[in-house]
Amino acid sequence: MPTVQKSLRLSDAVVHEINEIAKSTRKDFTSVTNDLLEEALRAHRCPGIVFSEGVSGRRARIAGTGIEVWEVISAYLNVEKSLKRLKQSYEWLTDQQVKTAVGYYTAYPVEIDSLIIENEAWTPETIKRKYPFLAAGKQ
């Protein structure tokens, strides 16, 4: 993606926090700042979405649940985009939380579709091939 150079004035506290994140993630200051700004813009555009670190990196989640958006959308697509059936699958989510996930998907379909495809690629055979220690001792 092309970039544009802009000058910003950041407080010492903000610079310190970004530097700490950069050090812990082994990324450079600019990359971390861009990632944080992108997440802030997405969260601003889709209230009720948060971003948090998981075993596979930072992902969009439904605030207050820990559920990743792609998980809900995968179910949504499997029930032929029926909000009523989706709500039955995730009865503990509020109507607003379900709509928030669908709204995020509407805004960022490429991101969510790629996560669904990535998840669907995991088969027992793939896991055994990639992580043979998980199958060790099973005969």
MITOR-455304 format. One record per residue (C-alpha): residue number from 1; residue in one letter; x negated, y negated, z negated. Coordinates in steps of 0.05 Angstrom, whole numbers, plus 5000, padded with zeros to 4 digits. Layout:
N
(site NUM 'A' (X Y Z))
...
end
This chain:
139
(site 1 'M' (5000 5000 5000))
(site 2 'P' (4972 4932 5017))
(site 3 'T' (4956 4887 4958))
(site 4 'V' (4957 4812 4946))
(site 5 'Q' (4908 4777 4901))
(site 6 'K' (4941 4733 4849))
(site 7 'S' (4913 4698 4788))
(site 8 'L' (4947 4710 4721))
(site 9 'R' (4935 4683 4652))
(site 10 'L' (4943 4738 4601))
(site 11 'S' (4939 4733 4526))
(site 12 'D' (4881 4765 4491))
(site 13 'A' (4928 4815 4459))
(site 14 'V' (4956 4837 4527))
(site 15 'V' (4886 4844 4557))
(site 16 'H' (4864 4884 4496))
(site 17 'E' (4924 4932 4502))
(site 18 'I' (4913 4942 4577))
(site 19 'N' (4839 4955 4565))
(site 20 'E' (4856 5007 4512))
(site 21 'I' (4904 5042 4560))
(site 22 'A' (4852 5039 4616))
(site 23 'K' (4799 5069 4571))
(site 24 'S' (4844 5126 4546))
(site 25 'T' (4870 5143 4616))
(site 26 'R' (4802 5132 4651))
(site 27 'K' (4834 5083 4700))
(site 28 'D' (4812 5014 4717))
(site 29 'F' (4844 4951 4690))
(site 30 'T' (4878 4933 4756))
(site 31 'S' (4909 5003 4765))
(site 32 'V' (4937 5004 4694))
(site 33 'T' (4964 4933 4701))
(site 34 'N' (4998 4951 4768))
(site 35 'D' (5028 5014 4738))
(site 36 'L' (5055 4977 4678))
(site 37 'L' (5084 4922 4721))
(site 38 'E' (5116 4972 4768))
(site 39 'E' (5148 5009 4709))
(site 40 'A' (5172 4943 4679))
(site 41 'L' (5205 4923 4745))
(site 42 'R' (5238 4991 4752))
(site 43 'A' (5263 4989 4680))
(site 44 'H' (5289 4918 4692))
(site 45 'R' (5325 4940 4755))
(site 46 'C' (5353 5003 4721))
(site 47 'P' (5368 4989 4648))
(site 48 'G' (5370 5052 4607))
(site 49 'I' (5309 5081 4641))
(site 50 'V' (5243 5088 4604))
(site 51 'F' (5176 5115 4624))
(site 52 'S' (5136 5162 4581))
(site 53 'E' (5077 5208 4585))
(site 54 'G' (5089 5282 4594))
(site 55 'V' (5048 5342 4611))
(site 56 'S' (5053 5323 4685))
(site 57 'G' (5042 5248 4677))
(site 58 'R' (5087 5189 4667))
(site 59 'R' (5158 5200 4689))
(site 60 'A' (5224 5163 4689))
(site 61 'R' (5269 5187 4633))
(site 62 'I' (5338 5171 4607))
(site 63 'A' (5327 5127 4546))
(site 64 'G' (5340 5161 4480))
(site 65 'T' (5341 5231 4509))
(site 66 'G' (5272 5253 4533))
(site 67 'I' (5306 5282 4595))
(site 68 'E' (5271 5265 4659))
(site 69 'V' (5314 5234 4713))
(site 70 'W' (5295 5286 4765))
(site 71 'E' (5324 5341 4720))
(site 72 'V' (5393 5308 4718))
(site 73 'I' (5391 5292 4792))
(site 74 'S' (5372 5363 4810))
(site 75 'A' (5435 5386 4775))
(site 76 'Y' (5474 5328 4808))
(site 77 'L' (5453 5352 4877))
(site 78 'N' (5470 5424 4859))
(site 79 'V' (5541 5404 4840))
(site 80 'E' (5549 5368 4907))
(site 81 'K' (5542 5298 4875))
(site 82 'S' (5604 5307 4831))
(site 83 'L' (5597 5261 4771))
(site 84 'K' (5651 5301 4735))
(site 85 'R' (5615 5367 4743))
(site 86 'L' (5548 5335 4726))
(site 87 'K' (5578 5307 4662))
(site 88 'Q' (5602 5378 4645))
(site 89 'S' (5530 5403 4654))
(site 90 'Y' (5503 5349 4609))
(site 91 'E' (5561 5339 4560))
(site 92 'W' (5515 5308 4508))
(site 93 'L' (5498 5250 4554))
(site 94 'T' (5543 5190 4554))
(site 95 'D' (5578 5168 4618))
(site 96 'Q' (5530 5109 4620))
(site 97 'Q' (5469 5153 4614))
(site 98 'V' (5493 5197 4672))
(site 99 'K' (5507 5135 4714))
(site 100 'T' (5439 5107 4696))
(site 101 'A' (5404 5170 4722))
(site 102 'V' (5445 5168 4787))
(site 103 'G' (5431 5093 4794))
(site 104 'Y' (5357 5104 4787))
(site 105 'Y' (5360 5159 4839))
(site 106 'T' (5397 5112 4886))
(site 107 'A' (5343 5060 4877))
(site 108 'Y' (5283 5108 4880))
(site 109 'P' (5304 5171 4919))
(site 110 'V' (5235 5186 4947))
(site 111 'E' (5204 5190 4878))
(site 112 'I' (5259 5235 4850))
(site 113 'D' (5265 5279 4912))
(site 114 'S' (5190 5293 4911))
(site 115 'L' (5193 5313 4837))
(site 116 'I' (5251 5360 4852))
(site 117 'I' (5213 5392 4910))
(site 118 'E' (5150 5398 4867))
(site 119 'N' (5190 5432 4812))
(site 120 'E' (5225 5480 4860))
(site 121 'A' (5157 5502 4887))
(site 122 'W' (5141 5536 4820))
(site 123 'T' (5156 5609 4824))
(site 124 'P' (5133 5666 4779))
(site 125 'E' (5082 5684 4832))
(site 126 'T' (5057 5613 4837))
(site 127 'I' (5049 5610 4762))
(site 128 'K' (5011 5676 4760))
(site 129 'R' (4965 5654 4816))
(site 130 'K' (4951 5585 4787))
(site 131 'Y' (4950 5605 4714))
(site 132 'P' (4930 5678 4711))
(site 133 'F' (4919 5675 4635))
(site 134 'L' (4994 5668 4627))
(site 135 'A' (5004 5737 4657))
(site 136 'A' (4945 5769 4620))
(site 137 'G' (4963 5831 4581))
(site 138 'K' (5031 5839 4617))
(site 139 'Q' (5034 5904 4654))
end
